Amino acid sequence: MWFMILTRRAASDAVGGLGWRFLLGSLRTSVVIGSLGQGADVIARSVAVCGDDADGHLVADLRATRVTLGLRSPGGVTGRDVDLAGRISAVATGLGLATTPDVQLIEIGIDALDIGAVRPFWAAVLGYTDVDGDLYDPAGRGPAVWFQQMDEPRTQRNRIHFDVSVPHDEAPRRIEATLAAGGRLVSDKWAPAFWVLADPEGNEACVTTWQGRDPE
């Protein structure tokens, strides 16, 4: 059971009170810090409490004002990742800091008629790696790129869009802010998995969550 892959809902529910959120098959959190040195200390202590599991589960990004942390097992989130999330949250608390759900992940979706012909171009120009048909930055810095099959050519609609994966409880605020900024709701047919929004000239982006993707 410890290493069984959790459902999206189970993973989300397990860390909801810890300041972590489930995003794109992983657990994510951020810690606001006062300096790079403090952030480095947070990461070092997080690595320490993860022990031998650090290399296989933990990812960390350090900036001047924030540390962003992620946890994932091969194949998805497990009970071990949930346990590690709790340990890391305790580390932050012990330092007078907090793990917060102020996180998001960006993906770029590309519509294509011949995905097999288009994908190598994007892998080469971005310097990305093809993993099961999706493209990833080998350094872990840039957004993932995925491809959506088109049935017929579309000349009056943009064929590249951003997917902004946010915590499920952040989605309503993000959509409200987008609409207030001049956007419009194109479709909520697939909500709460994703909402399609567009800017004043019709360029689209999707706000996405983990919800609505599993059979009930």
C-alpha positions as CSV (number, residue, x, y, z in Angstrom):
1,M,0.0,0.0,0.0
2,W,2.9,2.3,0.8
3,F,4.0,2.5,-2.9
4,M,0.6,2.1,-4.5
5,I,-0.2,4.9,-7.0
6,L,-3.0,7.0,-5.5
7,T,-6.0,8.3,-7.4
8,R,-6.0,12.0,-8.1
9,R,-8.7,12.6,-5.5
10,A,-6.9,10.5,-2.9
11,A,-3.6,12.3,-3.5
12,S,-5.3,15.7,-3.4
13,D,-7.3,14.9,-0.2
14,A,-4.2,13.5,1.6
15,V,-2.2,16.7,1.4
16,G,-4.9,19.4,1.4
17,G,-4.2,20.4,5.0
18,L,-0.4,20.4,4.5
19,G,-0.2,23.4,2.1
20,W,0.5,21.1,-0.8
21,R,-1.6,20.6,-4.0
22,F,-1.9,17.8,-6.6
23,L,-0.8,19.1,-10.0
24,L,-0.1,17.0,-13.2
25,G,0.6,13.8,-11.4
26,S,2.7,15.3,-8.6
27,L,2.5,17.0,-5.3
28,R,3.6,20.7,-5.3
29,T,4.1,23.4,-2.7
30,S,6.0,26.6,-2.3
31,V,7.8,28.2,0.7
32,V,8.3,32.0,0.9
33,I,11.8,32.8,2.0
34,G,13.9,35.8,2.9
35,S,17.1,35.0,1.2
36,L,18.8,32.4,-1.1
37,G,20.7,31.2,1.9
38,Q,17.4,30.5,3.8
39,G,16.0,28.8,0.7
40,A,19.1,26.6,0.4
41,D,18.6,25.6,4.1
42,V,15.0,24.7,3.4
43,I,16.1,22.5,0.5
44,A,18.9,20.8,2.4
45,R,16.6,20.0,5.3
46,S,14.0,18.7,2.9
47,V,16.6,16.4,1.3
48,A,17.6,15.2,4.7
49,V,14.1,14.3,5.9
50,C,13.5,12.5,2.6
51,G,16.6,10.4,3.2
52,D,17.4,7.8,0.6
53,D,14.1,8.7,-1.2
54,A,15.2,12.2,-2.0
55,D,16.8,11.5,-5.4
56,G,13.8,9.4,-6.6
57,H,11.0,11.6,-5.3
58,L,11.9,15.2,-4.6
59,V,12.4,18.1,-7.0
60,A,13.3,21.6,-5.9
61,D,13.5,25.0,-7.5
62,L,15.3,27.9,-5.6
63,R,14.7,31.6,-6.3
64,A,15.5,34.6,-4.3
65,T,12.1,34.8,-2.6
66,R,10.6,31.3,-3.0
67,V,11.4,27.6,-2.9
68,T,9.1,25.4,-5.0
69,L,9.1,21.7,-4.1
70,G,7.6,18.7,-5.8
71,L,7.2,15.1,-4.9
72,R,6.4,12.1,-7.2
73,S,7.1,8.4,-7.5
74,P,7.7,6.7,-10.8
75,G,4.2,6.4,-12.3
76,G,2.5,8.9,-10.0
77,V,1.9,9.9,-6.3
78,T,2.1,7.2,-3.6
79,G,1.6,7.1,0.1
80,R,5.4,7.5,0.5
81,D,5.1,10.9,-1.3
82,V,2.3,12.0,1.1
83,D,4.5,11.0,4.1
84,L,7.4,13.0,2.7
85,A,5.2,16.0,2.1
86,G,4.2,15.9,5.8
87,R,7.8,15.7,6.8
88,I,8.8,18.7,4.6
89,S,5.9,20.7,5.9
90,A,7.1,20.0,9.5
91,V,10.6,21.2,8.5
92,A,9.2,24.5,7.2
93,T,7.2,25.0,10.4
94,G,10.3,24.3,12.5
95,L,12.0,27.2,10.6
96,G,9.1,29.6,11.2
97,L,8.0,29.2,7.6
98,A,5.1,27.5,5.9
99,T,4.4,25.3,2.9
100,T,1.7,27.0,0.8
101,P,-0.4,26.1,-2.2
102,D,0.7,29.0,-4.2
103,V,1.8,26.9,-7.2
104,Q,1.1,26.2,-10.8
105,L,2.5,24.3,-13.8
106,I,2.4,25.4,-17.4
107,E,2.0,23.1,-20.4
108,I,1.9,24.1,-24.1
109,G,-0.6,22.3,-26.3
110,I,-0.1,22.1,-30.1
111,D,-2.9,21.0,-32.4
112,A,-1.6,19.0,-35.4
113,L,-2.9,17.0,-38.3
114,D,0.3,14.8,-38.4
115,I,1.7,14.7,-34.9
116,G,4.5,12.3,-35.9
117,A,5.8,14.9,-38.4
118,V,5.4,17.9,-36.2
119,R,6.7,16.6,-32.9
120,P,10.4,16.1,-34.0
121,F,10.6,19.7,-35.0
122,W,9.5,21.0,-31.6
123,A,11.8,18.5,-29.8
124,A,14.8,19.7,-31.9
125,V,14.1,23.5,-31.7
126,L,13.4,23.4,-28.0
127,G,16.2,20.9,-27.1
128,Y,13.5,18.8,-25.4
129,T,13.2,15.0,-24.8
130,D,10.4,12.9,-26.2
131,V,8.8,10.8,-23.3
132,D,5.8,8.7,-24.5
133,G,4.8,11.3,-27.1
134,D,5.1,14.4,-24.8
135,L,8.1,16.7,-24.8
136,Y,10.0,17.7,-21.7
137,D,12.8,20.0,-20.9
138,P,15.7,17.7,-19.7
139,A,16.8,20.4,-17.3
140,G,13.3,20.6,-15.8
141,R,13.0,24.4,-16.4
142,G,10.6,24.9,-19.3
143,P,7.0,23.9,-19.7
144,A,6.0,20.5,-21.1
145,V,4.6,20.3,-24.6
146,W,1.9,18.0,-25.7
147,F,0.1,17.4,-29.0
148,Q,-3.6,17.2,-29.7
149,Q,-4.9,15.4,-32.8
150,M,-6.8,17.6,-35.3
151,D,-9.5,16.1,-37.5
152,E,-9.3,18.7,-40.3
153,P,-7.3,21.9,-41.0
154,R,-8.3,25.0,-39.0
155,T,-7.2,28.3,-40.4
156,Q,-9.3,30.6,-38.3
157,R,-8.2,29.3,-34.9
158,N,-4.9,29.4,-33.1
159,R,-3.3,26.0,-33.0
160,I,-0.9,26.6,-30.0
161,H,-2.3,27.3,-26.6
162,F,-1.1,27.4,-22.9
163,D,-2.5,25.0,-20.3
164,V,-2.2,26.5,-16.9
165,S,-2.6,23.8,-14.3
166,V,-3.6,25.3,-10.9
167,P,-4.8,23.9,-7.6
168,H,-8.4,23.0,-7.9
169,D,-9.4,25.5,-5.2
170,E,-7.5,28.3,-7.1
171,A,-9.3,27.7,-10.5
172,P,-12.4,29.9,-9.8
173,R,-10.2,32.9,-8.7
174,R,-7.9,32.5,-11.7
175,I,-10.9,32.4,-14.1
176,E,-12.5,35.4,-12.5
177,A,-9.3,37.3,-12.7
178,T,-8.9,36.4,-16.4
179,L,-12.4,37.5,-17.3
180,A,-11.9,40.7,-15.4
181,A,-8.7,41.3,-17.4
182,G,-10.7,41.3,-20.7
183,G,-10.8,37.6,-21.4
184,R,-13.9,35.6,-22.3
185,L,-15.1,32.1,-21.5
186,V,-15.1,30.1,-24.7
187,S,-16.3,26.8,-23.1
188,D,-16.8,25.2,-19.7
189,K,-18.1,22.0,-21.3
190,W,-15.2,20.0,-19.8
191,A,-15.0,21.8,-16.4
192,P,-13.7,21.2,-13.8
193,A,-11.0,19.4,-15.8
194,F,-10.5,22.5,-17.8
195,W,-12.0,25.8,-18.9
196,V,-11.2,27.3,-22.3
197,L,-10.6,31.0,-22.2
198,A,-9.6,33.5,-24.9
199,D,-8.1,37.0,-25.0
200,P,-9.8,39.9,-26.8
201,E,-8.4,38.7,-30.1
202,G,-9.4,35.1,-29.7
203,N,-6.1,33.5,-28.6
204,E,-6.9,30.7,-26.3
205,A,-5.6,29.3,-23.0
206,C,-7.0,26.6,-20.7
207,V,-7.1,26.7,-16.9
208,T,-6.9,23.1,-15.8
209,T,-7.2,21.1,-12.6
210,W,-7.0,17.4,-11.6
211,Q,-10.8,17.2,-11.1
212,G,-13.2,15.7,-13.5
213,R,-10.7,13.3,-15.1
214,D,-11.6,10.1,-13.3
215,P,-14.7,7.9,-13.7
216,E,-17.1,8.6,-10.8
